């Protein structure tokens, strides 16, 4: 019995020791878990550490770089005018260009009256004016001087024809400025003095009794300027890669003055038909006439790339023009005429060019039409010019020098 009792006591002692050890183990596990939780709470998230370290590195890098210069407003404006999509347009690789230009100009002026006994007179220069000269360009600006090959004279104010034509073509905006003055160099081209009169006797007769002066400026905006390049066709400063077109809108101003010696014209008529047989309409008996033209235009242009480095361009713009004109008549029954009205004018441009970025050659044409009408009088003017040119680009830009190397 005693042995059994001692054995029971030993078993109970062992069990109590095991329970104490199990409790200590559970308590230790609880303390370890608590410590781990405390450590996790005290440490920042791994993503936050990485972000902080990256920000610190970027801050150090930015501090180590030199400060960048801000682009001036003028440079930003110029770059904005020249911004293009290089998938469609190859930019100019050179800063400078020299060009030999030949320009042929032709003008036609038609004066007419309205009514049952209407008459019309048409004048144009005896021969078209062909001038040749050198031009020098920087990017999209060209300046030069041409000389009449028939009457070589360096004096601008001498000769029967004077003229200045200038154009600026950028990616977004284009501008044309022109001045023409022709005096004592006209011929009578077409005449209609009435249905019962044969007017062929007056055609192609030299007539020095008319002087005409025209001055104008046109400014227009190209909407699809990133993909369509007007300079590629008319300024030789870029190359169109893919055929593309664009709408355009612009404004313009033109002044035109005509001095007409109607008495001399009547003498010519009397020599051909007899004195008093044919009388000039009183609305055409003016000594001087001045036109003033303010217009707003809209048009469309298309560049056709029909072969590698080849381009053909055609554009047409129609302008709604407000015109004011003053003239003088010698008819006592009519004290002269003044009219202010709206008419439709037109501008057409055409160009054919080969350009491999270094050498270029081509031809271009510009035709301007102006129409003036009122109850008693009408005037229709056509100003045209055709240019032939060949040129060479030089002064490679910095970015293309690096690419070449």
C-alpha positions in Angstrom: 0.0 0.0 0.0 2.8 2.3 0.9 4.6 1.6 -2.4 1.4 2.3 -4.3 0.9 5.6 -2.4 4.5 6.8 -3.1 4.0 5.9 -6.8 0.9 8.0 -7.0 2.6 11.0 -5.4 5.5 10.7 -7.9 3.2 10.7 -10.9 1.3 13.8 -9.6 4.6 15.6 -9.1 5.8 14.8 -12.6 2.4 16.0 -14.1 2.7 19.3 -12.1 6.2 19.9 -13.4 5.0 19.3 -17.0 2.1 21.7 -16.5 4.5 24.4 -15.2 6.9 24.0 -18.1 4.0 24.1 -20.6 2.7 27.3 -19.0 6.2 28.9 -19.2 6.5 27.9 -22.8 3.1 29.4 -23.7 4.0 32.6 -21.8 7.3 32.8 -23.5 5.6 32.4 -26.9 3.2 35.1 -26.0 6.0 37.5 -25.0 7.9 36.7 -28.2 4.8 37.5 -30.3 4.2 40.7 -28.4 7.9 41.7 -29.0 7.6 41.0 -32.7 4.4 43.0 -32.9 6.1 45.9 -31.1 9.1 45.8 -33.5 6.8 45.7 -36.6 4.9 48.7 -35.3 8.1 50.6 -34.6 9.5 50.1 -38.1 8.3 52.1 -41.2 6.8 50.3 -44.2 9.3 49.0 -46.7 7.6 50.9 -49.6 7.9 54.1 -47.7 11.6 53.5 -47.1 12.2 52.9 -50.8 10.3 56.0 -51.8 12.2 58.1 -49.3 15.5 56.8 -50.6 14.5 57.4 -54.2 13.4 60.9 -53.5 16.6 61.6 -51.7 18.6 60.3 -54.6 16.6 62.4 -57.1 17.1 65.4 -54.9 20.8 64.9 -54.9 20.9 64.4 -58.6 18.9 67.6 -59.3 21.1 69.5 -56.9 24.2 68.3 -58.7 22.9 69.4 -62.2 23.4 73.0 -63.4 20.2 75.1 -63.6 18.5 75.2 -67.0 18.1 78.5 -68.8 14.6 79.6 -69.6 13.8 80.1 -73.3 13.1 83.7 -74.2 9.7 84.6 -75.5 10.9 85.6 -78.9 12.7 82.2 -79.4 9.5 80.4 -78.2 7.4 82.3 -80.7 9.9 81.6 -83.6 10.0 77.9 -82.7 6.2 77.8 -82.5 6.0 79.2 -86.0 8.3 76.5 -87.2 6.9 73.4 -85.4 6.2 70.6 -87.8 5.5 66.8 -87.7 8.7 65.2 -89.0 6.8 62.2 -90.2 5.2 64.4 -92.9 7.7 67.2 -93.3 11.5 67.1 -93.3 12.9 70.2 -91.6 15.5 72.5 -93.0 19.0 71.1 -92.4 20.8 74.4 -93.1 20.8 78.0 -91.9 21.7 79.8 -95.1 20.9 79.7 -98.8 21.8 81.4 -102.0 19.5 81.4 -105.0 19.4 82.7 -108.6 15.9 83.8 -109.4 14.2 84.8 -112.7 10.8 86.5 -112.5 8.4 87.2 -115.3 5.5 89.6 -114.5 2.4 90.2 -116.5 -0.5 92.6 -115.7 -3.9 93.2 -117.3 -6.3 96.0 -116.6 -9.9 96.1 -117.9 -12.1 99.2 -117.5 -15.7 99.0 -118.5 -19.1 100.6 -118.2 -22.5 99.1 -117.8 -25.9 99.7 -119.5 -27.2 99.3 -123.0 -24.4 101.2 -124.6 -21.6 99.6 -122.5 -18.0 100.0 -123.5 -14.8 98.2 -122.3 -11.0 98.9 -122.7 -8.3 96.4 -121.9 -4.6 97.3 -121.4 -1.5 95.3 -120.7 2.3 95.9 -120.9 3.7 95.8 -124.4 6.0 93.0 -123.4 6.1 91.1 -120.1 8.9 92.1 -117.8 11.6 89.4 -117.1 14.1 90.1 -114.4 17.0 88.1 -113.0 18.9 88.5 -109.8 20.6 86.9 -106.8 18.8 86.2 -103.5 20.2 85.4 -100.1 18.2 83.6 -97.4 18.3 82.8 -93.7 16.0 79.9 -92.9 12.6 81.2 -94.1 13.4 84.8 -95.0 14.8 85.7 -98.5 16.1 89.1 -99.7 17.4 90.0 -103.1 17.3 92.2 -106.1 16.4 91.6 -109.8 17.4 93.5 -112.9 15.4 93.8 -116.1 17.4 91.8 -118.7 16.1 94.1 -121.5 16.9 97.4 -119.9 19.8 96.8 -117.5 19.8 99.7 -115.0 20.7 99.7 -111.4 18.6 102.8 -110.7 15.4 101.5 -109.1 13.4 104.6 -110.0 14.3 104.6 -113.7 12.6 102.6 -116.4 9.0 102.0 -117.3 8.5 99.3 -114.7 9.2 99.2 -111.0 8.4 96.4 -108.6 9.1 94.9 -105.2 7.9 91.4 -104.2 8.6 89.9 -100.8 7.3 86.9 -99.0 7.7 85.2 -95.6 6.7 81.6 -95.3 6.7 79.8 -91.9 4.9 76.7 -90.8 1.9 78.5 -89.4 1.9 82.0 -91.0 2.7 83.4 -94.4 2.8 87.0 -95.7 3.1 88.6 -99.1 4.1 92.2 -99.8 4.2 93.6 -103.3 4.6 97.0 -105.1 4.2 97.6 -108.8 4.3 100.7 -110.9 4.1 100.6 -114.7 4.1 103.8 -116.7 4.1 104.6 -120.4 4.6 101.0 -121.4 1.1 99.7 -122.3 -0.7 98.6 -125.4 -4.4 98.5 -126.1 -5.4 94.8 -126.2 -9.1 94.5 -126.5 -11.7 97.2 -127.1 -15.5 97.1 -127.3 -16.9 100.5 -128.2 -20.3 99.2 -129.2 -21.9 96.4 -131.1 -21.9 98.3 -134.4 -18.2 99.2 -134.3 -15.4 97.0 -135.5 -12.8 97.4 -132.7 -10.0 95.3 -134.3 -8.4 98.5 -135.7 -7.5 99.6 -132.1 -6.1 96.3 -130.9 -2.3 95.9 -130.1 -1.7 99.7 -130.5 0.9 101.2 -128.2 -0.6 103.6 -125.8 1.4 105.8 -123.4 -1.6 107.5 -121.7 -2.0 105.2 -118.8 0.1 104.8 -115.6 -0.8 102.2 -113.0 0.5 101.7 -109.4 -0.5 98.8 -107.1 0.6 98.1 -103.5 -0.6 95.3 -101.3 0.0 93.0 -98.3 -1.6 89.6 -97.5 -1.2 87.7 -94.2 -2.7 84.2 -93.8 -2.8 81.4 -91.3 -2.3 77.7 -92.1 -4.4 75.4 -89.9 -2.8 72.0 -90.6 0.7 73.5 -90.3 2.2 70.5 -88.5 1.7 68.2 -91.5 1.3 70.6 -94.4 4.3 72.7 -95.4 3.8 75.9 -97.5 7.5 76.7 -97.2 8.3 73.4 -98.9 6.6 74.6 -102.1 7.4 78.4 -102.1 10.4 79.0 -99.7 12.5 75.8 -100.3 13.2 75.6 -96.6 11.5 72.3 -95.9 10.7 69.1 -97.8 7.2 67.5 -97.9 7.5 63.8 -97.4 3.8 62.7 -97.6 1.1 64.3 -99.6 -1.1 66.5 -97.5 -3.4 69.6 -97.6 -4.6 72.3 -95.3 -7.2 75.1 -95.0 -6.1 78.7 -94.8 -7.5 82.0 -93.7 -6.2 85.5 -93.9 -6.6 89.2 -94.3 -5.2 91.7 -96.7 -5.0 95.3 -97.9 -4.5 96.7 -101.4 -4.4 100.1 -102.9 -4.4 100.8 -106.6 -4.2 104.0 -108.6 -4.8 104.6 -112.3 -4.0 107.7 -114.3 -5.8 107.6 -117.6 -5.4 110.2 -120.4 -8.8 109.8 -121.9 -8.3 112.7 -124.3 -5.3 111.0 -125.9 -7.3 107.8 -126.2 -10.1 109.7 -127.9 -7.5 111.1 -130.4 -6.4 107.5 -131.2 -10.1 106.6 -131.8 -10.6 109.6 -134.0 -7.6 108.7 -136.1 -9.0 105.2 -136.7 -12.7 106.0 -137.2 -12.9 109.7 -137.9 -13.6 112.6 -135.7 -17.0 112.5 -133.9 -17.9 109.0 -135.3 -17.2 107.2 -132.0 -17.4 108.9 -128.6 -16.0 107.5 -125.4 -18.5 106.9 -122.6 -18.4 109.6 -120.0 -17.9 107.1 -117.2 -14.5 106.3 -118.8 -13.5 110.0 -119.0 -11.6 110.2 -115.7 -8.2 111.6 -115.1 -7.3 109.5 -112.0 -8.9 106.6 -110.1 -7.9 105.2 -106.7 -9.0 101.9 -105.2 -8.8 100.9 -101.5 -9.3 97.2 -100.7 -9.6 95.5 -97.3 -10.4 91.8 -97.5 -10.8 88.6 -95.5 -9.9 85.4 -97.3 -10.4 81.6 -97.0 -8.8 78.9 -99.1 -7.3 75.5 -99.4 -3.9 74.2 -100.5 -2.6 70.8 -101.3 1.0 69.4 -101.6 1.3 66.4 -103.9 4.5 64.4 -103.4 4.5 62.5 -106.7 8.1 61.2 -106.6 11.1 61.2 -104.2 12.2 64.8 -103.5 9.6 66.1 -106.0 6.6 68.2 -105.0 3.7 70.0 -106.8 1.5 72.5 -104.9 -1.8 74.1 -105.8 -3.7 76.5 -103.7 -6.7 78.8 -104.2 -8.1 81.5 -101.9 -11.3 83.5 -102.3 -11.5 86.9 -100.5 -14.6 88.9 -99.6 -13.3 92.4 -100.2 -14.7 95.7 -99.1 -13.6 98.4 -101.6 -13.8 102.1 -101.6 -12.9 104.0 -104.8 -12.7 107.6 -105.9 -12.6 108.9 -109.4 -13.1 112.0 -111.6 -15.1 112.5 -114.7 -15.3 115.4 -117.2 -19.0 115.0 -117.9 -20.8 118.1 -116.7 -24.0 116.1 -116.1 -22.2 113.8 -113.7 -20.2 115.2 -110.9 -17.9 112.2 -110.6 -18.5 108.8 -108.9 -17.8 107.3 -105.5 -18.6 103.8 -104.6 -18.2 101.5 -101.6 -19.2 97.9 -102.0 -18.2 94.2 -101.5 -16.8 92.0 -104.2 -15.1 88.6 -104.5 -11.3 88.5 -105.3 -9.1 85.5 -105.8 -5.5 84.4 -105.3 -4.0 81.3 -106.8 -0.6 79.8 -106.1 1.2 77.0 -107.9 4.6 75.5 -107.4 6.8 72.7 -108.8 10.1 71.9 -107.0 12.9 69.4 -106.6 14.7 69.6 -103.3 17.2 67.1 -101.8 17.9 69.4 -98.8 21.2 70.6 -100.3 20.3 71.6 -103.9 16.9 72.7 -105.1 15.3 74.0 -108.3 11.8 74.7 -109.5 9.1 77.1 -110.7 6.2 78.9 -109.0 3.4 81.1 -110.1 1.1 83.6 -108.3 -2.1 85.1 -109.9 -4.1 87.8 -108.1 -7.4 89.0 -109.4 -9.3 92.2 -108.2 -12.8 93.1 -109.2 -14.5 96.4 -108.7 -18.2 97.0 -109.6 -20.9 99.6 -109.2 -23.8 100.8 -111.2 -21.9 102.7 -113.8 -18.3 101.5 -113.7 -16.3 98.3 -113.3 -12.6 97.5 -113.2 -11.0 94.0 -113.4 -7.3 93.7 -112.6 -5.1 90.7 -113.0 -1.5 90.6 -111.5 0.6 87.6 -112.4 4.1 86.4 -112.0 6.1 83.3 -112.8 9.4 82.5 -111.1 12.2 80.1 -112.1 14.9 79.5 -109.6 17.9 77.3 -108.6 19.6 77.4 -105.2 22.1 75.9 -102.8 21.8 75.5 -99.0 24.8 75.7 -96.7 25.7 76.1 -93.0 24.6 72.8 -91.5 22.7 73.2 -88.3 24.2 71.9 -85.1 21.8 68.9 -84.6 22.5 67.7 -88.1 26.2 68.1 -87.8 26.1 65.7 -84.8 24.0 63.2 -86.7 26.4 63.3 -89.6 29.4 62.7 -87.4 
